């Protein structure tokens, strides 16, 4: 197992344990998502900072009305790792207000504001959101029933691409047609959105995704088709080979499987422990991308954010944790 991955797993287990012991959320799926926030920032869960961040959220009526309770621990985690929590919260709300100018108000916009501020300078946010609206309208035109408010995040992240809207739509359609027999149509549309963030040909991207997908199925476990496919798509557009990705996934999963608490304390469920590995590996690969400025690196960062967004939406819509006052 690579030293980088082992260190990341150690940090993940530490933060997952601290979060669970010190701020119980009744085994909500947001445990691993919040723990991953600290891992990605190379930080350790601090109860005092986390409580201060939760109080900061409660002090702001706009924040309380815009972000439902299931998302507040995630917001508090992001604020906790910030050098300027108040400034970060204002940036989240500013981005949220910009999103509301172009899209119908929803909790999906609240989530999107958290992710968008992580990778785009404030002065470029409106430009990206405006183009994202154009891309979303094109997506809606192609698939009126399949395209929903959950797809806003993918449209806005695709706005970072230096390809034209026509090229992006054509790429998504080609990938969708190549993969539409692999899973349900909605899941495959999500996959096509993530794959479009890479400039590789649809045939190449879909071939690599299918190879990874088949490798996961051969593990003999029932494979989920919610956020899992989006995360697998994000992994497939990295410059790592399929064999390296599969080996890294296996190593991380084997390492984490030694700890019963990983399954017990997560909303992922004991039947799909590889979802932990997907999330951590996406974090590890994107960590290197954040140090560069190439469009391919930005694509990976955007893909990682949208993959995590899919997981956040799933957790937000399926589990309502008890939030301690």
RAPESUL-V7458 format. One record per pair of residues at least 24 apart in sequence whose ideal C-beta (glycine too) atoms are under 10 Angstrom apart, sorted by the first residue. I is the first residue (numbers start at 0). J is the second residue. D is the distance in whole Angstrom. If there is no record, write none. Layout:
# RAPESUL-V7458
I;J;D  I;J;D
This chain:
# RAPESUL-V7458
0;246;9  0;247;8  0;249;9  0;250;4  0;251;8  0;253;8  0;254;6  1;243;10  1;246;9  1;247;7  1;250;7  1;251;9  1;283;8  3;247;10  3;283;6  3;284;10  3;286;8  3;287;9  4;247;6  4;248;10  4;250;6  4;251;6  4;254;8  4;276;9  4;279;7  4;280;7  4;283;6  5;250;8  5;251;9  5;254;7  6;38;10  6;41;10  6;283;9  7;35;9  7;38;6  7;39;9  7;41;9  7;251;8  7;254;10  7;279;6  7;280;9  7;282;7  7;283;5  7;286;8  8;38;9  8;250;9  8;251;6  8;252;10  8;254;5  8;255;6  8;257;10  8;258;9  8;261;10  8;275;9  8;276;9  8;279;7  8;283;10  9;38;9  9;254;9  10;34;9  10;35;10  10;37;7  10;38;5  10;39;9  10;40;10  10;41;7  10;42;9  10;43;8  10;279;9  10;282;10  11;35;7  11;37;9  11;38;5  11;39;10  11;251;9  11;254;10  11;255;8  11;258;10  11;261;9  11;275;8  11;278;9  11;279;6  11;282;9  12;38;10  12;254;9  12;255;8  12;257;10  12;258;6  12;260;8  12;261;7  12;275;10  13;37;9  13;38;9  13;43;7  13;44;8  14;38;6  14;42;8  14;43;7  14;44;5  14;76;9  15;44;9  15;255;10  15;258;9  15;260;7  15;261;7  15;264;6  15;265;8  15;275;9  16;44;9  16;258;9  16;260;7  16;261;10  16;264;8  17;43;7  17;44;4  17;45;9  17;46;8  17;49;10  18;44;5  18;46;9  18;49;8  18;72;8  18;76;8  18;264;9  19;44;10  19;260;8  19;263;9  19;264;5  19;265;9  20;44;9  20;46;9  20;264;10  21;45;9  21;46;5  21;47;10  21;49;8  21;50;9  22;46;7  22;49;6  22;50;8  22;53;9  22;72;8  22;75;9  22;322;10  22;323;7  23;264;10  23;320;9  23;321;8  23;323;7  24;69;9  24;72;6  24;264;10  24;266;10  24;318;9  24;320;4  24;321;7  24;322;8  24;323;8  25;266;10  25;318;9  25;319;9  25;320;5  25;321;5  25;322;10  26;263;8  26;264;6  26;265;7  26;266;6  26;318;9  26;320;8  27;69;8  27;72;8  27;264;9  27;265;9  27;266;6  27;314;7  27;317;10  27;318;5  27;319;8  27;320;4  27;321;9  27;322;10  28;69;9  28;226;9  28;265;7  28;266;3  28;267;7  28;268;9  28;274;9  28;310;8  28;311;9  28;313;7  28;314;4  28;315;9  28;317;7  28;318;6  28;320;9  29;69;7  29;70;8  29;71;9  29;72;5  29;73;6  29;76;9  29;265;10  29;266;8  29;310;9  29;311;8  29;314;5  29;315;8  29;318;8  29;320;7  30;72;9  30;261;10  30;264;6  30;265;6  30;266;7  30;267;9  30;314;9  30;320;9  31;261;8  31;264;8  31;265;5  31;266;8  31;267;7  31;274;8  31;275;6  31;278;7  31;279;9  31;310;9  31;314;9  32;70;10  32;72;9  32;73;6  32;76;8  32;226;10  32;265;10  32;266;9  32;278;8  32;307;7  32;310;6  32;311;6  32;313;10  32;314;6  33;72;5  33;73;6  33;74;10  33;75;8  33;76;4  33;77;9  33;79;9  34;76;8  34;264;9  34;265;9  34;275;10  34;278;9  34;279;10  35;73;10  35;76;9  35;275;9  35;278;6  35;279;7  35;281;9  35;282;6  35;307;8  35;310;9  36;72;10  36;73;7  36;74;10  36;75;10  36;76;4  36;77;6  36;78;10  36;79;8  36;80;6  36;113;10  36;282;9  36;307;9  37;76;7  37;77;10  37;79;8  37;80;6  38;80;10  38;278;9  38;279;7  38;282;6  38;283;9  38;286;9  39;77;10  39;80;8  39;117;9  39;278;10  39;279;10  39;281;10  39;282;5  39;283;9  39;285;8  39;286;7  39;289;9  39;303;9  39;307;9  40;76;9  40;77;9  40;79;9  40;80;4  40;81;9  41;80;9  41;286;9  42;76;9  42;79;8  42;80;5  42;81;10  43;79;10  43;80;10  44;76;8  44;79;8  44;80;10  45;79;6  45;80;9  46;79;10  47;79;9  48;75;9  48;76;10  48;78;8  48;79;4  48;80;8  48;81;9  48;84;8  49;75;5  49;76;7  49;78;8  49;79;5  49;80;10  50;75;8  50;79;9  50;323;9  51;75;9  51;78;8  51;79;8  51;84;7  52;76;8  52;77;8  52;78;4  52;79;5  52;80;9  52;81;9  52;84;6  52;85;10  52;87;9  52;88;8  53;78;9  53;79;9  53;322;8  53;323;9  53;324;9  55;79;10  55;84;6  55;85;7  55;87;9  55;88;6  56;84;10  56;88;7  57;324;9  58;85;10  58;88;9  59;85;9  59;88;7  59;89;9  59;91;10  59;92;8  61;88;10  61;91;10  61;92;6  61;95;8  61;96;9  62;88;7  62;91;8  62;92;7  62;95;9  62;109;9  64;109;10  65;91;9  65;92;8  65;95;6  65;96;10  65;99;9  65;104;8  65;105;10  65;106;8  65;108;8  65;109;5  65;112;8  66;91;9  66;92;10  66;95;9  66;106;7  66;109;5  66;110;8  66;112;9  66;113;9  66;315;10  67;106;6  67;109;8  67;110;10  67;315;7  67;319;9  68;315;10  68;319;7  68;320;7  68;321;9  68;322;5  69;106;9  69;311;9  69;314;7  69;315;5  69;316;8  69;317;9  69;318;7  69;319;6  69;320;6  69;322;8  70;106;7  70;109;7  70;110;6  70;113;8  70;311;7  70;312;10  70;314;9  70;315;6  71;320;9  71;322;6  72;320;7  72;322;7  73;110;8  73;113;7  73;307;10  73;311;7  73;314;9  73;315;9  74;109;9  74;110;10  74;112;10  74;113;7  75;322;10  76;113;10  77;113;6  77;114;9  77;116;9  77;117;8  78;113;10  87;113;10  87;116;8  87;117;10  90;115;10  90;116;5  90;117;10  90;121;6  90;124;9  91;115;9  91;116;6  91;117;10  92;116;10  93;121;7  93;124;8  94;119;9  94;121;8  94;124;6  94;125;9  94;127;10  94;128;8  97;121;9  97;124;6  97;125;5  97;127;9  97;128;5  97;129;9  98;124;9  98;125;10  98;128;6  98;131;9  98;132;9  98;151;8  98;152;10  98;155;8  99;128;10  100;125;8  100;128;8  100;129;9  100;132;9  101;125;9  101;128;5  101;129;6  101;130;10  101;131;7  101;132;4  101;133;9  101;135;9  101;151;9  101;154;10  101;155;9  102;128;8  102;131;8  102;132;7  102;135;8  102;148;8  102;151;5  102;154;9  102;155;9  103;148;7  103;151;9  104;148;10  105;147;10  105;148;5  105;149;9  105;151;8  106;148;9  106;311;10  106;312;9  106;315;7  106;316;9  107;147;9  107;148;5  107;149;6  107;150;9  107;151;6  107;152;7  107;308;8  107;311;9  107;312;7  107;315;9  108;148;8  108;151;7  108;152;9  108;155;10  109;315;9  110;149;10  110;151;9  110;152;7  110;307;9  110;308;6  110;311;5  110;312;7  110;315;7  111;148;10  111;151;6  111;152;5  111;153;10  111;154;10  111;155;6  111;156;9  111;304;9  111;305;9  111;308;7  111;311;10  113;304;9  113;307;10  113;308;9  113;311;8  114;152;7  114;155;9  114;156;8  114;301;9  114;303;9  114;304;4  114;305;8  114;307;7  114;308;6  114;311;8  115;152;8  115;155;6  115;156;8  115;158;10  115;159;10  115;301;10  115;304;8  115;308;10  117;289;10  117;300;8  117;303;10  117;304;7  117;307;10  118;156;8  118;159;8  118;285;10  118;289;9  118;297;7  118;300;5  118;301;7  118;303;9  118;304;6  119;155;9  119;156;10  119;158;9  119;159;7  119;297;9  119;300;10  119;301;9  123;158;10  123;159;9  124;155;9  126;158;8  127;155;6  127;156;8  127;157;10  127;158;4  127;159;6  128;154;9  128;155;6  128;158;7  129;155;10  129;158;8  130;154;9  130;155;8  130;157;8  130;158;4  130;159;9  130;160;9  130;164;8  131;155;3  131;156;8  131;157;7  131;158;4  131;159;9  132;158;9  133;158;8  133;164;6  134;158;6  134;160;9  134;164;6  134;167;6  134;168;8  134;171;9  134;192;10  134;195;10  136;164;9  137;164;6  137;165;8  137;167;8  137;168;5  137;171;9  138;164;10  138;167;9  138;168;7  138;171;7  138;172;10  138;188;8  138;191;10  138;192;8  140;168;9  141;168;7  141;171;8  141;172;6  141;175;9  141;188;9  142;171;9  142;172;9  142;175;8  142;184;8  142;185;9  142;188;6  142;191;10  144;184;9  144;185;9  145;175;9  145;183;10  145;184;6  145;185;6  145;186;10  145;187;9  145;188;5  145;189;9  146;185;10  146;188;7  146;192;10  147;185;8  147;188;10  148;312;10  149;185;9  149;189;8  149;308;8  149;309;8  149;312;6  149;313;10  149;316;9  150;185;10  150;188;8  150;189;8  150;192;7  150;305;10  151;308;10  152;192;9  152;301;10  152;304;8  152;305;5  152;307;10  152;308;5  152;309;8  152;311;9  152;312;8  153;188;9  153;189;7  153;191;9  153;192;4  153;193;7  153;195;8  153;196;9  153;229;9  153;301;9  153;302;10  153;305;5  153;308;8  153;309;9  154;192;8  154;305;10  155;301;9  155;304;10  155;305;9  156;192;8  156;193;9  156;195;10  156;196;7  156;297;10  156;298;9  156;300;9  156;301;4  156;302;8  156;303;10  156;304;6  156;305;5  156;308;8  157;192;7  157;193;9  157;195;6  157;196;7  157;298;10  157;301;8  157;305;9  158;301;9  159;196;8  159;294;8  159;297;6  159;298;7  159;300;9  159;301;5  160;195;8  160;196;7  160;197;9  160;198;8  160;294;8  160;297;9  160;298;7  160;301;8  161;198;9  161;294;6  161;297;9  161;298;10  162;195;9  162;196;10  162;198;7  162;294;9  166;195;9  166;198;9  167;192;9  167;195;5  167;196;9  168;195;9  169;195;9  169;201;9  170;194;8  170;195;5  170;196;9  170;197;9  170;198;9  170;199;9  170;200;9  170;201;6  170;204;9  171;195;5  171;201;9  172;201;9  173;200;8  173;201;4  173;202;8  173;204;9  173;205;8  174;200;10  174;201;5  174;202;9  174;204;6  174;205;5  174;208;8  174;232;9  175;201;9  175;205;9  176;201;8  176;205;9  177;201;6  177;202;7  177;204;9  177;205;4  177;206;8  177;208;9  177;209;8  178;204;10  178;205;5  178;208;7  178;209;7  178;212;9  178;228;10  178;232;10  181;205;9  181;208;8  181;209;7  181;212;7  181;213;9  181;224;9  181;228;9  182;212;8  182;222;9  182;224;5  182;228;6  183;224;6  183;228;10  185;224;9  185;225;10  186;223;10  186;224;5  186;225;7  186;226;10  186;227;9  186;228;5  186;229;8  186;232;10  186;309;10  187;224;9  187;228;8  187;232;10  189;224;9  189;225;9  189;226;9  189;228;7  189;229;5  189;232;8  189;305;9  189;306;9  189;309;7  190;224;10  190;228;5  190;229;7  190;231;8  190;232;5  190;233;10  190;235;9  191;232;8  192;229;8  192;232;8  192;302;9  192;305;7  192;309;10  193;228;9  193;229;6  193;230;9  193;231;9  193;232;4  193;233;6  193;234;10  193;235;8  193;236;7  193;298;10  193;301;9  193;302;5  193;303;10  193;305;6  193;306;7  193;309;9  194;232;6  194;233;9  194;235;7  194;236;6  194;302;9  195;232;10  195;236;9  195;298;9  195;302;9  196;232;9  196;233;8  196;236;6  196;294;10  196;295;9  196;297;9  196;298;4  196;299;8  196;300;9  196;301;5  196;302;5  196;303;10  196;305;8  197;232;9  197;233;10  197;235;8  197;236;4  197;237;9  197;238;10  197;294;10  197;295;7  197;298;6  197;299;8  197;302;8  198;236;9  198;294;8  198;295;7  198;298;8  199;235;10  199;236;7  199;238;10  199;295;10  199;298;10  203;235;10  203;236;10  204;232;8  204;235;7  204;236;6  205;232;10  205;235;9  206;235;9  206;241;9  207;232;10  207;234;9  207;235;5  207;236;8  207;237;9  207;239;10  207;240;9  207;241;6  207;244;9  208;232;6  208;234;9  208;235;4  208;236;8  208;241;9  209;235;9  209;241;10  210;235;8  210;240;10  210;241;5  210;242;9  210;244;9  210;245;9  211;235;5  211;241;6  211;244;6  211;245;7  211;248;8  213;241;10  214;241;7  214;242;9  214;244;9  214;245;5  214;248;8  214;249;9  215;245;8  215;248;8  215;271;10  215;273;7  215;277;9  217;245;10  218;245;10  218;248;9  218;249;9  218;252;9  218;271;10  218;273;7  220;270;6  220;271;6  220;272;9  220;273;7  221;268;10  221;270;6  221;271;7  222;270;10  222;271;7  222;273;8  222;274;10  223;267;8  223;268;9  223;270;9  223;271;5  223;273;9  223;274;7  223;313;9  225;274;10  225;309;7  225;310;8  225;312;9  225;313;5  225;314;10  225;316;10  225;317;9  226;267;10  226;274;8  226;277;9  226;278;9  226;306;7  226;307;8  226;308;9  226;309;4  226;310;4  226;311;8  226;312;8  226;313;5  226;314;8  227;267;9  227;271;7  227;273;8  227;274;6  227;277;7  227;278;10  227;306;9  227;309;9  227;310;9  227;313;9  228;277;10  228;306;9  228;309;8  229;277;9  229;281;10  229;302;9  229;305;7  229;306;5  229;307;9  229;308;8  229;309;4  229;310;8  229;312;10  229;313;10  230;273;10  230;274;8  230;276;10  230;277;4  230;278;6  230;280;9  230;281;6  230;302;9  230;303;9  230;305;10  230;306;4  230;307;8  230;309;7  230;310;7  231;273;10  231;274;10  231;277;6  231;281;9  231;306;8  232;302;7  232;305;9  232;306;7  232;309;10  233;277;8  233;278;10  233;280;9  233;281;5  233;284;8  233;285;8  233;298;10  233;299;7  233;300;10  233;301;9  233;302;4  233;303;6  233;304;9  233;305;7  233;306;4  233;307;9  233;309;9  234;276;10  234;277;7  234;280;6  234;281;6  234;284;7  234;285;10  234;299;10  234;302;9  234;303;9  234;306;8  235;302;9  236;284;10  236;295;9  236;298;7  236;299;7  236;302;6  237;280;9  237;281;9  237;283;10  237;284;5  237;285;9  237;287;9  237;288;8  237;295;9  237;298;10  237;299;6  237;302;9  237;303;10  238;284;9  238;287;10  238;288;10  238;295;7  238;296;10  238;299;9  239;280;9  239;284;7  244;280;7  244;284;9  247;276;8  247;279;9  247;280;6  247;283;8  247;284;9  248;273;7  248;276;5  248;277;7  248;279;9  248;280;6  249;273;9  249;276;8  250;276;8  250;280;9  251;275;8  251;276;4  251;277;9  251;278;10  251;279;6  251;280;6  251;283;9  252;276;4  252;277;9  252;279;10  252;280;10  254;279;10  255;279;8  266;310;10  266;313;9  266;314;6  266;317;8  266;318;6  266;320;9  267;310;9  267;314;10  274;310;8  277;306;8  277;310;9  278;303;9  278;306;8  278;307;7  278;310;7  281;306;6  281;307;8  282;307;9
